[in-house]
Amino acid sequence: MVDGDNARIFSETNRKSGKKVLPSGTELEHPVLFFNASTRLTRTSLNAAFAWLAANGLQSGGTPVAFLVCQSGLQPCLLAANRDNLDAALPCEECMQLSDAMFAGLETVPLQYKTDNTLSNEVEGLGLAALETYTYQDVPLGSLTLPSLRWIMRRHHLDGVPNALQLHRRFIRSAWSVYLQTRDWMKSRQPRAVVVFNGLQYPEAVVRWLARSLDIPAITHEIGLMPLTAFFTTGEATASPVSLPDDFEMTPERDARLDQYLSGRMRGNFTTAGVKFWPEMESLTPEFWNLARSFRQIVPVFTNVVFDTSQAHANVVFSDMFHWLDEVKKLIETNTDTFFVIRAHPDEIRPGKESLETVTDWVIRERVNLLPNVLYVGPDQYFSSYELIQNAKLVLVYNSTIGLEAAILGAAVVSGGKSRYTQDPITFFPQTIERYQQTVQEMLSGDDWQVPAEFRLTARKFLYYQFFHAALPFDAFIEPDQVWNGYVKLKKFSSRELNPEQNATMRVIQEGILEGKPFVLPH
């Protein structure tokens, strides 16, 4: 049995969570539809667990649920696509074994693969640029599948990349198959809401787009910033939209709680999606300071992973992160009295998810490493970003969380990309390239400007709210898998504990899905 440790709990909980056991083939009116084919194959991932637990929580409270379940219906699916061999066998049988265990006793909607010869013939005649904007019967299949293509190719720019054109065609065909089958089911069943993982990966993106076109509430979810937490939203989960309540203020107790967590985080003691990026965090070395002393000021530049799904929301002022870096290079060349420290994100070398279009590539191609006022820090170097920030004149970020943390440390931060925190007074976020250049240059040249006091205070409120209210804890039901990094094991619990009347997280999810309330813990 695939993922046998969890299989028994899946089956027993499904059977007990509803008010009655569903006979085979039974259909309940207006269920909440869940879909998360892009989050797991043969093991239980965090997001697969979040969806399964949320669904059972709803059912425990009396709300019927259904799961759209892939039965070799994605050709190829996102996680099993092999960018080097498009015809490699998919692990459909093992994946369906886990689905059988995970959804036993729940209503399921089988997703199989259907072909459309007209569409297939159309996309065969199109190149990459045309595919990006391809629309078929008013469905924007090109833009719905593009983030997945960039994700699996581990790069933003795709021209000349082997197999990118062929894979985009296959994603579009598969996306249309998902649309056809889901459309018929949604129109006949009229689900009260649709809940999908991520919302940008192509199978879930299609279902979300369809739900919205039918005026059905669509909710997306992703991993929260705290361990074993989820983020649910009616917006774009990959953009992590968080709205600070007008009446939310920090208290001594909240300040102490945030400071305690940040003290560990700033030593590298944290995980994201089950991954610990910082095996160690080193202080700035004497060699660094010997080099830095020959310059008037220090400016760290923090980058992101260019294919990450958050980038689709970040690229507002600049076309992509490397476009931003090109403009930063102009500032570097002009301000020779400033020591620029370009820091690549450690996630660029995450095992199994290594970036194939890297900041290192850009640094070498653009000969940035040869500029005398630049130090390039690769993704495998672990000296303290926070110590660097504390000694900086200002901080340049694209859309990384480090910008929020730098603001908390009192630094002046200039954002190049849109992020979850640029909507609030936390960082400087110029809205044109010209204004960006002007703003940074003024800050580099001047010594009489100050960071508004509200930036630091708002940053603290924002991060606290995101850590302890918008991140919904699931640790009562899951724990990290000690063998499979990034996956989870189910704890032993009774189905009653999933009832929204018994668990605050399940209550927030139920009220968010059924009543449209914010997916946050009360403050």
C-alpha positions as CSV (number, residue, x, y, z in Angstrom):
1,M,0.0,0.0,0.0
2,V,1.4,3.4,-1.0
3,D,1.8,5.6,2.1
4,G,0.5,2.8,4.2
5,D,1.2,4.6,7.5
6,N,-1.6,7.0,6.7
7,A,-4.0,4.8,4.8
8,R,-5.9,3.4,7.8
9,I,-6.5,6.8,9.3
10,F,-7.7,8.1,5.9
11,S,-10.3,5.4,5.6
12,E,-11.6,5.4,9.2
13,T,-11.8,9.2,9.4
14,N,-13.7,9.4,6.1
15,R,-16.2,6.9,7.3
16,K,-16.8,8.6,10.7
17,S,-16.6,12.3,9.7
18,G,-20.0,12.4,8.0
19,K,-23.4,12.0,9.7
20,K,-23.7,8.8,7.7
21,V,-21.6,6.5,5.6
22,L,-22.2,7.2,2.0
23,P,-23.3,4.2,-0.1
24,S,-21.3,3.7,-3.3
25,G,-22.6,6.1,-5.9
26,T,-24.5,8.3,-3.6
27,E,-24.5,12.0,-4.6
28,L,-25.3,14.8,-2.1
29,E,-26.6,18.2,-3.2
30,H,-24.3,21.2,-3.6
31,P,-21.1,19.8,-2.0
32,V,-17.9,21.7,-1.6
33,L,-15.5,20.5,-4.3
34,F,-11.8,20.0,-3.5
35,F,-9.0,19.5,-6.0
36,N,-5.3,19.2,-5.4
37,A,-3.8,17.0,-8.1
38,S,-0.6,19.1,-8.2
39,T,0.4,18.7,-4.6
40,R,1.3,15.0,-4.3
41,L,1.9,11.7,-6.0
42,T,2.6,8.7,-3.7
43,R,3.2,10.4,-0.3
44,T,1.0,12.7,1.8
45,S,2.3,16.3,1.3
46,L,1.4,19.2,3.5
47,N,-1.1,20.6,1.1
48,A,-2.7,17.2,0.4
49,A,-3.1,16.9,4.2
50,F,-4.6,20.4,4.5
51,A,-7.2,19.7,1.9
52,W,-8.1,16.3,3.2
53,L,-8.4,17.5,6.8
54,A,-10.4,20.6,5.8
55,A,-12.8,18.5,3.8
56,N,-13.4,16.1,6.7
57,G,-13.8,19.1,9.0
58,L,-16.6,20.4,6.8
59,Q,-18.2,17.0,6.6
60,S,-18.0,16.6,10.4
61,G,-20.0,19.8,10.6
62,G,-22.6,18.6,8.2
63,T,-21.4,20.0,4.9
64,P,-21.1,17.5,2.1
65,V,-17.8,17.4,0.2
66,A,-16.5,15.9,-3.0
67,F,-13.0,15.5,-4.4
68,L,-12.0,15.8,-8.1
69,V,-9.6,12.9,-8.3
70,C,-7.2,12.2,-11.2
71,Q,-7.4,8.8,-12.8
72,S,-4.7,9.2,-15.4
73,G,-6.5,12.4,-16.4
74,L,-3.4,14.6,-16.7
75,Q,-1.1,13.9,-19.6
76,P,1.2,14.8,-18.0
77,C,0.5,15.9,-14.5
78,L,2.7,18.7,-13.1
79,L,4.7,16.7,-10.5
80,A,5.5,13.7,-12.7
81,A,6.3,15.6,-15.9
82,N,9.9,14.8,-17.0
83,R,11.2,17.9,-18.8
84,D,14.1,15.8,-20.3
85,N,11.9,12.9,-21.5
86,L,8.3,13.9,-22.2
87,D,7.4,10.3,-22.9
88,A,8.6,8.9,-19.6
89,A,6.0,6.8,-17.8
90,L,3.9,8.5,-15.2
91,P,3.4,6.9,-11.8
92,C,-0.4,6.9,-12.2
93,E,-1.0,3.5,-10.6
94,E,0.8,4.3,-7.4
95,C,-0.8,7.8,-7.3
96,M,-4.3,6.3,-7.7
97,Q,-3.6,3.8,-4.9
98,L,-3.0,6.7,-2.5
99,S,-6.2,8.4,-3.9
100,D,-8.2,5.2,-3.2
101,A,-7.1,5.3,0.4
102,M,-7.3,9.0,0.9
103,F,-10.9,9.4,-0.5
104,A,-12.5,6.1,0.4
105,G,-16.0,6.8,1.6
106,L,-16.1,10.3,0.2
107,E,-17.8,11.4,-3.0
108,T,-15.3,11.5,-5.8
109,V,-15.4,12.9,-9.3
110,P,-13.1,10.9,-11.6
111,L,-10.8,12.9,-13.9
112,Q,-9.9,11.1,-17.0
113,Y,-8.1,12.2,-20.2
114,K,-10.2,13.4,-23.2
115,T,-8.9,14.6,-26.5
116,D,-10.0,17.3,-28.8
117,N,-8.6,17.0,-32.3
118,T,-9.5,20.6,-33.2
119,L,-7.5,22.0,-30.3
120,S,-4.6,19.6,-30.8
121,N,-4.3,20.6,-34.5
122,E,-4.4,24.3,-33.5
123,V,-1.7,24.2,-30.9
124,E,0.6,22.0,-33.1
125,G,0.9,25.0,-35.4
126,L,1.8,27.6,-32.7
127,G,5.1,28.7,-31.3
128,L,5.9,29.6,-27.7
129,A,4.9,33.2,-27.9
130,A,1.5,32.4,-29.5
131,L,0.9,29.6,-26.9
132,E,1.4,32.0,-24.0
133,T,-1.7,33.9,-25.1
134,Y,-3.6,31.0,-26.7
135,T,-7.4,31.0,-26.0
136,Y,-9.8,28.3,-27.0
137,Q,-13.5,28.8,-26.9
138,D,-12.9,31.8,-24.7
139,V,-10.8,29.9,-22.1
140,P,-7.3,31.4,-21.7
141,L,-5.5,28.1,-21.8
142,G,-2.1,29.6,-22.6
143,S,-1.9,31.9,-19.6
144,L,-3.5,29.3,-17.3
145,T,-0.7,26.8,-18.1
146,L,2.3,29.2,-18.4
147,P,3.2,29.3,-14.7
148,S,3.3,25.5,-14.6
149,L,5.6,25.4,-17.6
150,R,8.0,27.9,-16.0
151,W,7.8,25.9,-12.8
152,I,8.7,22.5,-14.3
153,M,11.4,24.0,-16.5
154,R,12.8,25.8,-13.4
155,R,13.2,29.0,-15.4
156,H,11.3,32.1,-16.4
157,H,12.6,32.6,-20.0
158,L,11.7,29.7,-22.2
159,D,12.9,30.6,-25.7
160,G,15.2,27.9,-27.1
161,V,14.7,25.6,-24.0
162,P,14.5,22.0,-25.1
163,N,11.0,20.4,-24.9
164,A,9.4,23.7,-23.6
165,L,7.3,24.1,-26.8
166,Q,6.2,20.5,-26.8
167,L,5.4,20.4,-23.1
168,H,3.4,23.6,-23.3
169,R,1.2,22.0,-26.0
170,R,0.7,19.0,-23.8
171,F,-0.3,21.1,-20.8
172,I,-2.8,23.0,-22.9
173,R,-4.4,19.8,-24.2
174,S,-4.6,18.4,-20.7
175,A,-5.9,21.6,-19.3
176,W,-8.8,21.6,-21.8
177,S,-9.6,18.0,-20.8
178,V,-9.8,19.1,-17.2
179,Y,-12.1,22.0,-18.2
180,L,-14.5,19.9,-20.2
181,Q,-15.1,17.3,-17.5
182,T,-15.2,19.7,-14.6
183,R,-17.5,22.1,-16.4
184,D,-20.2,19.5,-16.9
185,W,-20.0,18.4,-13.3
186,M,-20.1,21.9,-11.9
187,K,-23.1,22.9,-14.1
188,S,-25.1,19.9,-13.0
189,R,-24.2,19.9,-9.3
190,Q,-23.7,23.6,-8.6
191,P,-21.2,23.2,-5.8
192,R,-21.5,25.8,-3.1
193,A,-17.7,26.4,-3.3
194,V,-14.5,25.1,-4.9
195,V,-11.3,24.7,-2.9
196,V,-8.0,24.2,-4.9
197,F,-4.4,23.9,-4.0
198,N,-2.2,26.9,-5.0
199,G,-4.5,28.2,-7.8
200,L,-1.6,28.8,-10.3
201,Q,-0.6,25.3,-11.3
202,Y,-2.4,24.4,-14.4
203,P,-5.0,21.7,-13.4
204,E,-6.1,23.7,-10.3
205,A,-5.9,27.0,-12.2
206,V,-8.4,25.8,-14.8
207,V,-10.8,24.6,-12.2
208,R,-10.5,27.9,-10.3
209,W,-11.0,29.9,-13.5
210,L,-14.1,27.8,-14.4
211,A,-15.6,28.2,-10.9
212,R,-15.3,32.0,-11.1
213,S,-16.8,32.1,-14.6
214,L,-19.8,30.2,-13.1
215,D,-20.0,32.6,-10.1
216,I,-19.0,29.8,-7.7
217,P,-16.8,30.9,-4.8
218,A,-13.2,29.8,-5.3
219,I,-10.7,29.3,-2.5
220,T,-7.0,28.6,-2.8
221,H,-4.6,27.3,-0.2
222,E,-0.9,27.1,0.3
223,I,1.7,26.4,3.0
224,G,1.8,29.1,5.7
225,L,4.9,30.8,7.1
226,M,4.8,28.8,10.4
227,P,5.5,25.1,10.6
228,L,2.5,22.8,9.8
229,T,0.3,25.8,9.0
230,A,-1.9,26.6,6.0
231,F,-2.9,29.8,4.3
232,F,-6.4,29.8,2.8
233,T,-7.8,32.8,0.8
234,T,-10.5,33.8,-1.7
235,G,-7.7,35.5,-3.5
236,E,-4.4,34.2,-4.9
237,A,-2.8,32.0,-2.3
238,T,0.6,32.3,-4.1
239,A,0.4,36.1,-3.5
240,S,-0.3,35.6,0.2
241,P,-2.8,38.5,0.4
242,V,-3.1,39.5,4.1
243,S,-5.3,42.4,5.1
244,L,-4.4,44.0,8.5
245,P,-7.6,44.8,10.4
246,D,-7.9,48.5,11.2
247,D,-8.2,47.7,14.9
248,F,-5.2,45.4,15.1
249,E,-2.5,46.7,17.4
250,M,0.6,45.2,19.0
251,T,0.6,44.7,22.7
252,P,3.5,43.9,25.1
253,E,2.5,40.2,24.9
254,R,2.4,40.2,21.1
255,D,5.7,42.1,20.9
256,A,7.3,39.5,23.2
257,R,5.9,36.6,21.2
258,L,7.1,38.0,17.9
259,D,10.6,38.9,19.3
260,Q,11.0,35.4,20.7
261,Y,10.2,33.8,17.3
262,L,12.3,36.3,15.3
263,S,15.3,35.7,17.6
264,G,15.3,32.1,16.4
265,R,14.5,32.9,12.8
266,M,17.4,35.4,12.6
267,R,19.7,32.6,13.6
268,G,18.4,30.5,10.7
269,N,16.3,28.4,13.0
270,F,13.2,28.0,10.9
271,T,11.7,25.8,8.2
272,T,9.5,26.6,5.2
273,A,7.4,23.8,3.6
274,G,9.3,21.4,5.7
275,V,12.7,22.5,4.3
276,K,15.4,24.0,6.5
277,F,17.3,26.4,4.3
278,W,20.0,27.4,6.7
279,P,22.0,24.5,8.1
280,E,24.1,27.1,9.8
281,M,24.3,30.9,9.8
282,E,27.7,32.5,10.1
283,S,28.7,36.0,11.1
284,L,30.3,38.4,8.7
285,T,34.0,37.7,8.5
286,P,37.0,39.9,9.1
287,E,37.7,39.6,5.4
288,F,34.3,41.0,4.6
289,W,34.8,44.0,6.8
290,N,38.3,44.6,5.4
291,L,36.6,44.9,2.0
292,A,33.6,46.8,3.1
293,R,35.6,49.5,4.9
294,S,36.9,50.8,1.6
295,F,33.4,52.0,0.6
296,R,31.1,54.7,2.0
297,Q,28.1,52.5,2.5
298,I,26.7,48.9,2.2
299,V,23.6,48.0,0.2
300,P,22.5,44.3,0.2
301,V,20.4,43.1,-2.8
302,F,18.2,40.1,-2.1
303,T,16.9,38.0,-5.0
304,N,14.2,35.4,-5.4
305,V,13.8,32.1,-7.3
306,V,12.7,33.3,-10.8
307,F,10.3,30.4,-11.6
308,D,8.5,30.4,-8.2
309,T,4.7,30.9,-8.5
310,S,4.9,34.1,-6.4
311,Q,6.7,35.8,-9.3
312,A,3.5,35.9,-11.4
313,H,2.2,38.5,-9.0
314,A,5.5,40.3,-8.4
315,N,6.2,41.2,-12.0
316,V,4.3,44.5,-12.1
317,V,6.9,47.3,-12.5
318,F,9.6,45.0,-14.0
319,S,8.9,42.2,-16.5
320,D,10.7,39.7,-14.3
321,M,13.3,39.6,-11.6
322,F,16.3,39.6,-14.0
323,H,14.9,42.8,-15.6
324,W,15.0,44.3,-12.1
325,L,18.6,43.1,-11.6
326,D,19.6,44.7,-15.0
327,E,18.3,48.0,-13.6
328,V,20.1,47.5,-10.3
329,K,23.3,46.9,-12.2
330,K,23.0,50.4,-13.6
331,L,22.9,51.8,-10.1
332,I,25.9,49.7,-9.1
333,E,27.9,51.0,-12.0
334,T,27.0,54.6,-11.2
335,N,27.6,54.5,-7.4
336,T,31.2,53.2,-7.2
337,D,31.5,54.4,-3.6
338,T,28.8,51.9,-2.5
339,F,29.5,48.3,-1.6
340,F,26.6,46.2,-3.2
341,V,26.2,42.6,-1.7
342,I,24.1,40.6,-4.1
343,R,22.6,37.6,-2.3
344,A,21.1,34.6,-4.1
345,H,18.1,32.9,-2.5
346,P,19.1,29.5,-0.9
347,D,16.0,27.9,-2.5
348,E,17.8,28.1,-5.8
349,I,19.6,24.9,-4.9
350,R,16.9,23.1,-3.1
351,P,17.5,19.3,-3.8
352,G,15.0,18.2,-6.5
353,K,14.0,21.8,-7.3
354,E,17.2,23.4,-8.4
355,S,16.8,26.5,-10.5
356,L,18.0,26.2,-14.1
357,E,18.0,30.0,-14.6
358,T,20.0,31.4,-11.7
359,V,21.3,34.6,-10.3
360,T,24.8,33.1,-10.6
361,D,24.2,32.7,-14.4
362,W,23.2,36.4,-14.6
363,V,26.2,37.6,-12.5
364,I,28.6,35.8,-14.8
365,R,26.8,36.7,-18.1
366,E,26.6,40.3,-17.2
367,R,30.1,40.3,-15.7
368,V,28.8,41.7,-12.5
369,N,31.3,39.7,-10.4
370,L,34.0,41.8,-12.1
371,L,32.7,45.1,-10.8
372,P,35.0,46.3,-7.9
373,N,32.1,47.3,-5.7
374,V,30.2,44.0,-5.8
375,L,30.3,41.0,-3.6
376,Y,28.2,38.1,-4.9
377,V,27.0,35.6,-2.3
378,G,25.8,32.3,-3.8
379,P,22.9,30.3,-2.6
380,D,25.1,27.8,-0.7
381,Q,26.8,30.5,1.4
382,Y,25.3,30.9,4.8
383,F,26.5,34.1,6.4
384,S,23.9,36.2,8.2
385,S,21.6,38.3,6.1
386,Y,20.4,40.0,9.2
387,E,23.8,41.2,10.3
388,L,24.2,42.5,6.8
389,I,20.9,44.4,7.0
390,Q,21.8,45.9,10.4
391,N,24.9,47.5,8.8
392,A,23.2,48.6,5.5
393,K,22.5,52.1,4.2
394,L,19.4,50.6,2.5
395,V,18.1,47.3,1.4
396,L,17.0,46.3,-2.1
397,V,14.6,43.4,-2.5
398,Y,12.3,42.0,-5.2
399,N,9.5,40.4,-3.3
400,S,11.2,38.3,-0.6
401,T,10.1,38.0,3.0
402,I,13.5,39.3,4.0
403,G,12.2,42.8,3.0
404,L,9.6,42.6,5.6
405,E,12.1,41.4,8.2
406,A,14.5,44.2,7.2
407,A,11.8,46.8,7.8
408,I,11.3,45.3,11.3
409,L,15.0,45.8,11.9
410,G,14.5,49.5,11.0
411,A,16.2,49.4,7.6
412,A,15.1,51.4,4.6
413,V,13.8,48.9,2.1
414,V,13.0,49.5,-1.6
415,S,10.9,46.8,-3.3
416,G,11.3,46.0,-7.0
417,G,8.4,43.6,-7.2
418,K,4.9,43.5,-5.8
419,S,4.5,41.4,-2.6
420,R,2.0,40.7,0.0
421,Y,3.4,43.6,2.1
422,T,3.8,46.3,-0.5
423,Q,0.2,47.3,-0.1
424,D,0.9,48.6,3.4
425,P,3.3,51.3,4.5
426,I,6.3,49.0,5.1
427,T,8.7,49.5,2.2
428,F,9.3,52.0,-0.6
429,F,7.7,50.7,-3.8
430,P,8.1,53.0,-6.8
431,Q,5.5,52.3,-9.5
432,T,7.7,52.9,-12.6
433,I,11.2,51.9,-13.6
434,E,12.2,55.6,-13.8
435,R,10.8,56.3,-10.4
436,Y,12.6,53.3,-9.0
437,Q,15.9,54.5,-10.3
438,Q,15.3,58.0,-9.0
439,T,14.2,56.8,-5.5
440,V,17.2,54.5,-5.0
441,Q,19.6,57.1,-6.3
442,E,18.3,59.8,-4.0
443,M,18.6,57.4,-1.0
444,L,22.2,56.4,-2.0
445,S,23.3,60.0,-2.5
446,G,21.5,61.6,0.5
447,D,22.2,61.4,4.2
448,D,19.4,63.5,5.6
449,W,16.3,61.3,4.8
450,Q,14.7,59.0,7.4
451,V,12.6,55.9,7.2
452,P,9.0,56.8,8.4
453,A,8.4,55.4,11.9
454,E,5.2,53.8,10.7
455,F,7.1,51.4,8.4
456,R,8.7,49.5,11.2
457,L,5.5,49.5,13.3
458,T,3.4,48.3,10.4
459,A,6.0,45.6,9.5
460,R,5.8,44.2,13.0
461,K,2.0,44.2,13.0
462,F,1.9,42.6,9.5
463,L,4.4,39.8,10.3
464,Y,2.8,39.0,13.6
465,Y,-0.6,38.8,12.0
466,Q,0.7,36.6,9.2
467,F,2.6,34.3,11.6
468,F,-0.1,33.9,14.3
469,H,-3.5,34.7,12.7
470,A,-3.3,34.1,8.9
471,A,-1.3,30.9,9.3
472,L,-3.8,28.3,10.4
473,P,-2.3,25.5,12.5
474,F,-2.8,21.9,11.7
475,D,-0.3,20.5,14.2
476,A,-3.1,18.8,16.2
477,F,-3.5,16.4,13.2
478,I,-0.2,16.1,11.4
479,E,3.5,15.9,12.1
480,P,6.6,15.8,9.9
481,D,7.4,12.5,8.3
482,Q,10.8,11.6,9.7
483,V,11.8,9.6,6.6
484,W,10.3,11.7,3.7
485,N,11.5,15.3,4.1
486,G,8.6,17.8,3.4
487,Y,5.9,15.1,3.8
488,V,3.7,14.5,6.8
489,K,2.3,11.7,8.9
490,L,-1.2,11.8,10.4
491,K,-1.5,11.7,14.1
492,K,-4.0,9.6,15.9
493,F,-7.2,11.6,16.5
494,S,-10.9,11.1,16.6
495,S,-13.2,12.4,13.9
496,R,-14.9,14.5,16.6
497,E,-11.7,16.6,16.9
498,L,-12.2,17.7,13.3
499,N,-15.6,19.1,14.0
500,P,-15.6,22.9,13.6
501,E,-17.2,23.2,17.0
502,Q,-14.2,21.5,18.6
503,N,-11.3,23.0,16.6
504,A,-10.6,26.6,15.9
505,T,-8.8,26.0,12.6
506,M,-11.7,24.0,11.2
507,R,-14.2,26.6,12.4
508,V,-12.3,29.3,10.5
509,I,-12.2,27.2,7.4
510,Q,-15.9,26.3,7.6
511,E,-16.9,30.0,8.1
512,G,-14.5,31.1,5.4
513,I,-15.9,28.7,2.8
514,L,-19.6,28.8,3.7
515,E,-20.0,32.4,4.9
516,G,-17.2,34.3,3.2
517,K,-15.5,35.3,6.4
518,P,-11.7,35.9,6.5
519,F,-9.5,32.8,6.8
520,V,-7.8,34.1,10.0
521,L,-7.8,33.2,13.6
522,P,-9.7,35.8,15.7
523,H,-7.4,38.5,17.2
